[in-house]
Amino acid sequence: MKLGDGVEQAIHAVTMMAALPDDGVMPAADLAEFHGVSSSYLLKHLQSLSRAGLLQTLPGPRGGYRLARSPAEITLLDIVLAVEGPEPAFRCREIRQRGPNPLPQSMFTAPCGINAAMLRAERAYRDELRKVTVQALLDGLTAEDRTGDIAARGCAFLQARMRHSPPRS
Amino acid sequence: MKLGDGVEQAIHAVTMMAALPDDGVMPAADLAEFHGVSSSYLLKHLQSLSRAGLLQTLPGPRGGYRLARSPAEITLLDIVLAVEGPEPAFRCREIRQRGPNPLPQSMFTAPCGINAAMLRAERAYRDELRKVTVQALLDGLTAEDRTGDIAARGCAFLQARMRHSPPRS
């Protein structure tokens, strides 16, 4: 089981955007530069986050990305599902119905217990991700940063690269 | 996030082997035939299950596979980790340390809060899988099978294909 690298990039980018002032937007290329990742790869994930309603895209030379709602209203689950898609990790192929001497499909109305057990675990995973908001991540990153230097580096970069855009409608 | 198809196949194969009598073993080819899956692909997963200590491999013309311990002592987590490997789904690349104006590595002694949150969810997932034994799966499959026909088909196949091997040491 493996999540794509895009998940880590997306979470970090969203957390950085959570620190933007109200009129601030960040270009994708700058978000990529700060995180040392491929700009085209990150752009793909930013677009997925936009499609999922987590980011706003402001076009034009002063454009960029910003959160579409408050960081307290975006969870890790929202980000993971936006980047990885909504399907559960375990995808039942109903192999119980295959093989020699097949039985009529009507005998398999009860869901396969194996699938049900795997989906219970997926639910526990998602419940845990749903508990963590981007605001909590940002607060945690600040708390871990005893000297304040990590936050200062991020803030300086934001200040230097962010663009000022029309306030939210 | 996606688990390989091998996980479903491995769980079904292990659950079928849980129904073997004490001296019974099943050849990989028959397990594959019953589940309508590629024999070489299933074999790869059976070998992973053996390496993880979940199956015993009995070589020779009367050989095959059987569980290495009681079905009450094998969990879904054992099977998933044997097939997919022990790494968590989220693999932190420490991208917080990348980018321009890097800070000294010594400033990043606290684990990244994003990684920590993702690992908490992984733990919840694994805890849930650890709760489900192969014995419980087998009991559940029997309970779901109102007419008994699904179990009867499986048992008939086992009876026809299993081999009798020396008892466990």
Chai-1 contact restraints between the chains, C-beta under 6 A:
chainA,res_idxA,chainB,res_idxB,connection_type,confidence,min_distance_angstrom,max_distance_angstrom,comment,restraint_id
A,M1,B,L3,contact,1.0,0.0,6.0,A-B,restraint_1
A,M1,B,E84,contact,1.0,0.0,6.0,A-B,restraint_2
A,M1,B,A89,contact,1.0,0.0,6.0,A-B,restraint_3
A,K2,B,A89,contact,1.0,0.0,6.0,A-B,restraint_4
A,L3,B,M1,contact,1.0,0.0,6.0,A-B,restraint_5
A,L3,B,A89,contact,1.0,0.0,6.0,A-B,restraint_6
A,L3,B,F90,contact,1.0,0.0,6.0,A-B,restraint_7
A,E8,B,R93,contact,1.0,0.0,6.0,A-B,restraint_8
A,E8,B,I95,contact,1.0,0.0,6.0,A-B,restraint_9
A,I11,B,I114,contact,1.0,0.0,6.0,A-B,restraint_10
A,H12,B,I95,contact,1.0,0.0,6.0,A-B,restraint_11
A,F34,B,G99,contact,1.0,0.0,6.0,A-B,restraint_12
A,H35,B,I95,contact,1.0,0.0,6.0,A-B,restraint_13
A,H35,B,G99,contact,1.0,0.0,6.0,A-B,restraint_14
A,G36,B,R98,contact,1.0,0.0,6.0,A-B,restraint_15
A,G36,B,G99,contact,1.0,0.0,6.0,A-B,restraint_16
A,L76,B,A117,contact,1.0,0.0,6.0,A-B,restraint_17
A,E84,B,M1,contact,1.0,0.0,6.0,A-B,restraint_18
A,A89,B,M1,contact,1.0,0.0,6.0,A-B,restraint_19
A,A89,B,K2,contact,1.0,0.0,6.0,A-B,restraint_20
A,A89,B,L3,contact,1.0,0.0,6.0,A-B,restraint_21
A,F90,B,L3,contact,1.0,0.0,6.0,A-B,restraint_22
A,R93,B,E8,contact,1.0,0.0,6.0,A-B,restraint_23
A,I95,B,E8,contact,1.0,0.0,6.0,A-B,restraint_24
A,I95,B,H12,contact,1.0,0.0,6.0,A-B,restraint_25
A,I95,B,H35,contact,1.0,0.0,6.0,A-B,restraint_26
A,R98,B,H35,contact,1.0,0.0,6.0,A-B,restraint_27
A,R98,B,G36,contact,1.0,0.0,6.0,A-B,restraint_28
A,G99,B,F34,contact,1.0,0.0,6.0,A-B,restraint_29
A,G99,B,H35,contact,1.0,0.0,6.0,A-B,restraint_30
A,G99,B,G36,contact,1.0,0.0,6.0,A-B,restraint_31
A,N101,B,R153,contact,1.0,0.0,6.0,A-B,restraint_32
A,L103,B,D149,contact,1.0,0.0,6.0,A-B,restraint_33
A,A110,B,E144,contact,1.0,0.0,6.0,A-B,restraint_34
A,G113,B,L137,contact,1.0,0.0,6.0,A-B,restraint_35
A,G113,B,G140,contact,1.0,0.0,6.0,A-B,restraint_36
A,G113,B,L141,contact,1.0,0.0,6.0,A-B,restraint_37
A,I114,B,I11,contact,1.0,0.0,6.0,A-B,restraint_38
A,A117,B,L76,contact,1.0,0.0,6.0,A-B,restraint_39
A,A117,B,V132,contact,1.0,0.0,6.0,A-B,restraint_40
A,R120,B,E128,contact,1.0,0.0,6.0,A-B,restraint_41
A,A121,B,Y125,contact,1.0,0.0,6.0,A-B,restraint_42
A,A121,B,E128,contact,1.0,0.0,6.0,A-B,restraint_43
A,A121,B,L129,contact,1.0,0.0,6.0,A-B,restraint_44
A,A124,B,A124,contact,1.0,0.0,6.0,A-B,restraint_45
A,A124,B,Y125,contact,1.0,0.0,6.0,A-B,restraint_46
A,A124,B,E128,contact,1.0,0.0,6.0,A-B,restraint_47
A,Y125,B,A121,contact,1.0,0.0,6.0,A-B,restraint_48
A,Y125,B,A124,contact,1.0,0.0,6.0,A-B,restraint_49
A,Y125,B,Y125,contact,1.0,0.0,6.0,A-B,restraint_50
A,E128,B,R120,contact,1.0,0.0,6.0,A-B,restraint_51
A,E128,B,A121,contact,1.0,0.0,6.0,A-B,restraint_52
A,E128,B,A124,contact,1.0,0.0,6.0,A-B,restraint_53
A,L129,B,A121,contact,1.0,0.0,6.0,A-B,restraint_54
A,V132,B,A117,contact,1.0,0.0,6.0,A-B,restraint_55
A,L137,B,G113,contact,1.0,0.0,6.0,A-B,restraint_56
A,G140,B,G113,contact,1.0,0.0,6.0,A-B,restraint_57
A,L141,B,G113,contact,1.0,0.0,6.0,A-B,restraint_58
A,E144,B,A110,contact,1.0,0.0,6.0,A-B,restraint_59
A,D149,B,L103,contact,1.0,0.0,6.0,A-B,restraint_60
A,R153,B,N101,contact,1.0,0.0,6.0,A-B,restraint_61
